Each structure stands twice: as structure tokens, then as C-alpha cells.
Amino acid sequence: MAASSSTIPETSAEHDARVTNAHHRPVHAGEIAIGVIIGRTSEFFDFFVYAIASVLVFPAVVFPYVDPLTGTLLSFAVFALAFVARPIGTVIFSAVDRNYGRGVKLTIALFLLGISTVAVAFLPSDSQVGAFSVAILMLFRFGQGIALAGTWDGLASLLALNAPPNRRGWYAMVPQLGAPIGLIVASALFAFLVSSISAEDFLAWGWRYPFFVAFAINVVALFARLRIVVTPEYTGLFESGELEPTRIRDTVRSEGRNIVIGAFAPLASFALFHMVTVFPLSWVFLYTDELPARFLVIEATSAVVGLAAVVLSGALADRVGRRWLLGASAVGIAIYSVFAPLLLGAGDMGEIIYMVVGFILLGLSFGQSSGVVAANFTKLYRYTSSALTSDLAWLFGAGFAPLVALALSSQFGLISSGAYLLSGAICTLIALGLNRQLAGQN
């Protein structure tokens, strides 16, 4: 159990948040959703800014000594480091949370995330420092992964616990809205930059601006989230729901089976996540003459469709059940994996169909992928178990997806990338079946 608030050292950001709350009305329950959306949007904006740069920037700036395909594969290998680092970050920040409190943990994590992200804007190129450029990029990416784990604030779990029984699907959807919103903003920003300045200027300095924007958004998100998590009202809700950190060893010993099942349950959705965001951008950039700005606009527009599908998933889940919707979505993703890769190589209209259909499936599945087995966790371990489940789901489902999909496609053609997606769909269906046998329908 975390230390009491009277014995926890307070950061200046926490103090400012408390002062704000002292002079304004108490935070109401509906504002949990606002805090969740702001927090997730900032995290996903950081994520997509880096992801887009992994295709358009780093192969030329950090890996110019190899061909573009190899440079992109190396860039995707560095990209995966953040997902490897996340479980490590959860171990570190769980200890910070237990000893110093959620507010201190969140402040440190978001400042580390902001610093690791904005530091990329100052990344020296290979022509300036040689191989040290790779090492520096790896360090910054690893720092992002550590920090992302620490940004787990429990608000999504708190939102789920306070949802009416007949509205759980709707409330489960709310945290997922941050992903398409973050992608829309990041894609639009990069599309503007690459279409407004020359390729030489973009690679020299233009690509750095989105990372400064990411830092500014993180600062806003930090204060917005602290304003909620440090209030007495929500501290009481966290404690009454037993949303308090526990030791990793004890958590894994008690909830290891459910954590593993929870990590594999959303695998189809998480694998699809990168198959319609990062991977297609890399394929189009490497193997077609299409301008990056055009495809980024297609991506942003498709993400708007995905945003609507996320909202729709909330209504559907409350009508037919979250597990049923995830299972049906996994079947849809499996079917999509068979023919959709061919669309990506079928010209302009094929790309549009690939992206729009992909984002519809992503929205329906990703909208309900958060905590589908969280109800199986005992109350004492729910907070830390949910964090570990999220870390492992992203690692297994999404971390290496761009690297694997591009490597397979470059060697065996686009159709082979569907194999990765199909494997994710199969894992989801197996995990959902096991979860139903172990826990019954929620």
C-alpha cells in the first residue's frame, strides 16, 4: 500500500495542482474521462511522432550508410526498444508509487517522457557523430519506454470500476480515444511539414519541430492529470477500489495466469495497430513514388473513421458483450489479414480501402481491448496487474510488428505480412476462450 499523503514528499507540480483545486470546485466523476483522454492523447502523440520519424527521418539521418530498406529495418529495431523497456519501467515506477505516491511517480514519469522525447529533436546525425548517433537514439527510445510505463495512473481502471454495469463497454472505450486523436494530430503535423518545405530542409531541421510540440503537450497533460489524481476525492476512490501498487513478485505469483491471458487477449488488435499505422507508411515510402504527405493525409482521414469506430465499439459492447465483440473483431481481422495486404500494393484506391477497412476493424477491437480480463484480477492486485498486462500486450502484439511485417514483405511479398496479423487473431481467440473457461462471462 502506498504511503499516506501526509508523509509523501510533494512535487511543485503537485502543489500547484492542489492549490488549483483549493480555489475551484471539487473534481467530479465525469472528469475522470477527460483526464484519461488527455493523458492517452499526449502519450499516443509522442508515440506516433516517433513512429513517423522512424520511417521518414531516422533511416536517412541515423543510418545513411545502408540502403533505405535496411535503414528502415534498423530504425524499426530501435523503435521496438520502448516496448522492451516498458515492463522494466513498471518495476521501477511501481516501487516509486509504493514509496512516494502516485503524484510523484506521475510527475517523474511524464517529465522523463517529455525530456526523452524532446531530446530526440536535438539528435545529432551520423555525419556529425558517426555511430554515436545510433547509441544516442537508442538511449532516448529506451527512456521513452521506461517513462511510458510510469505514466500508468490507474485512471482507466478507476473509470471502469465506477462504470454502471450496463455501460462498461462505453466506459472501456473512453481511454482508447487517445490513440486515433494522437495519430490524427501527428500525421497532420508531419504532412504539413513535408509538403511545406523541401526534402533537404525537412531532414535538416523540419522534422525536429513535432518533438518540441510533444514536450509541450506532455506538460499540459501532466497538470491535467495531477489535478485529478492528487485530489482528496479521487485519492479516496483509488483507495476504496484498492487501486494501489503492489510488489511485482507478489502480483505475478498471485495473478500470473490472468496477466498472461490478458496480454494475449488483445493481440489481434495490437498487431493490427501497427499494420495500419507504421507499416503501410514504410511500404509506400520505400516501394512507391507516392509523396509522403498524401499518404499521411490518407492515414489521418482513416484515423477519423477509426475514432468513430472506437465510439461505436462502446455501444456495441454494451449490447452484445465485450468478449463477443473482441472475438468477432478477431475473426474479422483474420479475414482481413488474408486479402488486405494485396490492397496495399494495388494503387491509390487499394491503399484507401486498406486503410479505411483496417481502421474500422482497429476501432472496433482496440476500443474494447483495454482490460478485457481485468475483472478476473483480485482487488488487491488489480492496479499492478493491469499495468503489467498492458506492457506485455504491447510488447507481444505491437512492439515488433513493423519490423516483422516489413522484413517479411520485402522478402516474400506483401501477402506474407498478413501471416503476422493472422497469428495475432488466432492468439486472441485462444486467449478469449481460455479466459471464458477460467472466469466465465463478465
N, C-alpha and C positions, 0 to 999 in steps of 0.2 A: 504494500500500500504506500502511496506517495506520502511524503512528509506533509504535515499540516501547513496551511497557508501562512500561519503566524511565524513559522520557523524557516520559511523558504526565502532565500535572497531574491530581491525583486530587480529586474532589469529596468532601465529608464523607459523602454517602450511599454513594458507592463504598467509602470507607474503612470505614464501618460494615458494609457487605456483606462486605468482605474479612475483617474481624475475626470476623464470624459464622461464615464458612466456616473460619477458622483454628481455631475451637473446636468444630466439628461435623464429622461425616463428610463426605467429598467428595460433590459433587453427582453423581448417577448419571444415565445417559442418559434413563431414563424421566421424569425431572423436567423435561426439555425441554418435554414436552407440557403439564405443569402450568403452567410459565411462560408458554407460548403461550396457554393458555386464560385464565389470569388477566389477561394483558395485553390480549387481544382483548375480554374481557368488560368491562373498565374502559373501553376505547375506545368500544365499542358502547353502553354505558350512557350515556356522555356524549352520544353521537350521538342516541340516542332521547329522552333528556331534552330536548335542544334541539328535536328534531323535533316532539314532542308539544306543547311550548310554542309552536312556530310556528303551531299550529292553535288551541289553546285560550287562549293568552295574548297573544302579540305583536300580533295584529290589533286587540285592544281596548286594549292598553296603549301601543303604539307608533304604531299607525295608526288612531286613533279618529275621525279627520276624514273617512274614506271609508266606504263601505258595507262590510259584513262580507266579501263576496266579494272586492272589490278589496283590502281589507286583508290577506286571506289570500294572495292572489296576490303582493302586495308582500312579505309575510313569507316566502313560498317563494323569491322572488328573492334575498333576503338569505341564506336557507338555502343556496342554491347557491354562495355565495361561498366557503365552505370547500373545495368541490371544485375551484374555480378556483385557490385558493391552494395546494393540495397539490403540484402539480409545482414551484411556486416554492420551497416548503418543502424538497422533495427536493434541489434545487440548493444551498440554503443549508446544510442539515444534512449533505449529502454532504461538503462542504468541512470542516465541523466534525469529522466522523467521520475523515476522512483526516488531519487535523492534530492532533486531540486524543484520538481514540479513541472506541469505541462507548459506553463507560460515561458519558463526559462528554456525548456527544451525547444519549443516552437521558435523562440527568438533566435537561438543559436542556429537552428537548422535553416531557417529562412535567410538569415544573414550569410551563412555558408553557401546556400544555394545561389543567392544573389551575387556573392563575390566570385564563386566558381564560374558562374555564367558570364558576368561582365568581364572577368579576366580573359575569356576567350576573345573578346573584342581587341585585346592587346597582344594576341598570339603572334609571335614572330614567324616569318615564313622560313621555308627550307633554305632559300637563298641567303637569309640573314644569319641563321644559327645552325644550319645543317640538321643533323639527326636529332638535335635537342628540341627541335620543333615538334617532333612526334612525342617525345617524352613529356614535354610541357602540356600538349593536348591531352595525353593520357591522364596526367595528373589532374587537370581541370575536370575531365569527364568522370574520373573516379570520385572526385569531390562532389560533383553533382549527384551521383548515385547515393553516396553516404548521406548527403543533405536531404534528398527526396525521402529517404526512409524516416528521417526525423520530422518531416512535415506531417506525419500521421497524427492528427489532432483528436481523433475519436468523434468528431462532429457527425460524420456519416453514420457511425454506429449509434450515436445518440439520437439522430434523426429517425433511424429505423426502430429503435426501442420506443419512441414516442409516437410512432405512426398508428393510426386506428387500424384494427385488424383487417378491415375491408379496403384499406388504402396502402397496404405495404408495398405493392408494386409501384405505385405512384411515387412514394417517398424514396424507394430504392433507386428510381430513375434520376432524381434530382442531382446527386453528386456527379453523375455521368455527363451532365450537360456541359461541364467544363472542357471536355475533350474536343467536341466539334467547334465550340466557341474559340478555344485556343488555336485550333487549326485554321479556322477562317481568318482570324486576325494575322497569324504568322504568314499564311500563304499570300494574303492580300498585300502585306508589307513587303515581302520579297518580290512579288510580281511588280509592284510599283518601282522598286529599286532597279531590277534587272531591265525594265522597259524604259527607265528614265535616264540611265547613264550608260556609257559604253562598257563593254565587257572588261576592258582593261581597268577602268576606274572601279568597277564593281569588285573585281578581285583585289585591287589595291587597297581600297578603303570602304567602298559602299556596303559590303556585306557585314561590316562591323556594327552598324547602327542598330539592327534588331537586338543585338545583345545588350546594348545600353537601355533600350526600351524594356527588355525583360527585367533588368535590375530595378527600374522604376516601378514596374508593375508589382514586383515582389515586395517592395516597401509598402505600397498601398495594401496589398494582401495581408502583410504581417499585421498592420494595425487593425484592419477589419476583423481578422480572426482573433486577435488578442482581446478586442473589445467584447467578444463573446466568451472566450474560454476563461478569462480572469474574473468574471462577474460572480458574486456570491450565488446568484440564482442558478447559473449553469455549473458552477463547482458542485453545488448540491445535487444537481441532476446527474452529473458524472458519477458522484459517489453513490447515490441511491441506485443507480444502474450498475454499480460495481465496474464502471469503465475506468479501471485503474491498472497501471502496468504491473506485470508480474515477472518473475525471473524467467529467462528464456528456457533454462533447463527444466524447470518445473512445468512450464507451459507445454513444451514438446512432450514431456513424459505423460502429461495428462491428456493432451489434445492432438498428439502427433498424427493419428489416423485421420481425424477430421480435417486437419491442416492440409494433409496431402490430397485428400479428396477435394477439398475446397480450392486447392491450387490448380487441379486438373479440370474442374467443372467448367470454368470459363475459357478453356484453352482454344476452342474454335473461334470465339470472339476475339481473343487477344492475338491469335495468329492472323486473323483477317484484318485486324487493326493496322498492321504494317503492310499488308498486301494491297491495301487501297490508299495508303498514305506515302510511305517512304519508297517502297519497292517500285511502283509504277513510275514515279518521278525519275528514279535512276535508270530504268529501262528506256524511257522516252528520251532522256538526256543523252544516253550512250548510243542508242541504236536507231534514232530517227533524226530528221532535220528540223523537227518542231522546236520552236522557240520556248525556252523555259517559262516565260511569262504566260503564254497561252495555257500551258498545262496547269500552272499554278492557279489560274483563274478557274479552270475546269474543276480542280481539286477543291477550291474554296466554295464554288457553287454546289458541288456534290455534297460538301460538308453541311451546307444549309439543309439539304434533303435529309442527311443523316441526323441533323439536330431534330427535325420534325419526327423522324422515326424513333429517336430516343424518347421523345414525349409520348408518342403513340405506344411505345412499349409499356409505359406505366399504366395506361388504361387497359391494354390487353392483358397484362399480367394480373391485374385485379379481377379480370373477368374469367380468365381460363387457368390462372396459376402461373407462378414464376418458373417452376421447373418445367412445366409443359411448354411454355414459350421458349425457354432455353433449349429444350430438346428439339422442338420444331425448327428453331433457328439453326441448330447444328445440322439438321438434315438438309435445310436449305443451303447452308454453307458447303456441305459435302457435294451437293448437286452443282453449285456454283463453281466449285474447285475443278470440276471436270471440263467445263466448256469456257469459263470466263477468261482464263489466260490467253486463249486464242483471240479473244476480242481485243486484247491489248495490242496485238500486232496486226489488227485489221483496219488500220486507218483511223481517221478523225471520229467517225460515228462509232466505231468499235470501242475507242477509248472512252467516249462519253457513256455508252451503255455499261461498260465495265465498271466505271466509277460510280454511276448513279445506282445501279443494282447492288454493287458492293456496299455502298454507304447505307442503303436501305436495310440490308441484312445486318450490317455492323450496328446500326442504330437499334434495331430490334433486339439483338443479342447483347450488345455492350450495355444497353440501358438497364438490363437486369443481371449483369454479370457480377455485380458487387455484393459479396456476402450471401450467396445463394445457400450456403450451408452454415451461416453464422448462428442460426438458431440452434444448431447442434452443440455449439460451444457452451460449456458451463459458464455461469455469470462471472465467476472469479477470473476466468482466463479469456473472456471474450475479447477484451481490448487488445492484448498482445497477440492472441491467436489470429485476429483479423488482420493485424499488421503483417505478421509472417505469411499468412495466406496470400495477401496482396503481393508481397515481394516475390514469392515463389511463382505465382501465376504469371507475373510479368516476365520473370526470368525464363520460365519454360515455354511460355506461349509467344512472347514478343521479342525478347532480347536478341535472339539470333535470326529472327525471321528475314530481315532484309538481306543479311549475309548469305543465308542458305538459299533463299529464293533466287537471288542474282547469280550465285555460283552455279546452281542447277540450270537456270535458264540459259546462261552463257555457254554451257557445255552441251545441254541436251534439248534446248528449245524451250519456249515459254510454257508449253503444256506440262513440263516437268515441275514447274513451280507449284502447280496445283497439288502435287503429292504432299507437300508440306502442309498445305491448308487442309487437305483431306485427313491427314493424320491427326490434326488438331480436332477436327469434328468427331472423329472416332473416339478420341480420348474423352471429349466432353460427354458423349453418350454413355460411355462406360462409367465415368465418374458419377453422372446423374443416376444411373441405375444402382450403383453401389450405395450412393447416398440415400436413395429411397429405401433400400433394404435395411440400412442401418438405423435410419432415423424416422422413416415414414414421411408422409406428406406434411409440410408445414401448414 
